[in-house]
Every structure is written in structure tokens, then in C-alpha cells.
Amino acid sequence: LQMTPEDYAELAAFASPERIASLRVREDWDVCDGTSYTITLYADAKPDSVPLLTKGGYMPVGDEFWEVYSYIHARLNLYDVHQLVEDWRQEAIANE
């Protein structure tokens, strides 16, 4: 993902690793038909990078989680996220 330096700085300031680590999130297992939503931090942008931290889960509940999640998605929607995921998959396959 080639973000502009301004977009990256803004995203990093708002959704810092410290802020994400401190998110208090619970899952709502009373929902019968739902989806999982997560925010995952990686050590670097390499396809084989190990996740450092994941917050969220099945139908997560927490206002700050949704604020950060929505902010990240709004920033990434400025870019072709579907192409980003496909490029990441292709690189991972090539490195197997």
C-alpha cells in the first residue's frame, strides 16, 4: 500500500499501536447472524509477518473500537484495498 506520507502520518497518529492495544472490546455472542470485525497490527508489511496484536471479534461491542475501525477503513478506502489484498495474496503464494 503506497499511502501518501500525510495519510500515513494521520492514520498513525489517530490509530496508534498504543491506542489499539488499550481498546476495550467485548464480543456479542447473543447475535445469531453476525460477522467478525478485527483490527490487527503486524510487525511490518511483509506477507509472512506475524500478527502482534488483534482487537475485535464476533460482533464487537465498544464505541472506541468502532471509532478506530471506521477511521482506518475511511483512510484505506481512499486506496484500492481489494487490489492491495490481492497483491498481498499473490506475494504470499510466490514466497511459499
Buried (B, 14 or more C-beta within 10 A) or exposed (E): BEBEEEBEEBBEEEBEEEEBEEBEBEBEEEEEEEEEBBBEBBEEEEBEEEEEEEBBBEBBEBEBBBBBBEBBEEBBEEBEEEEEEEEBEEEEEEEE
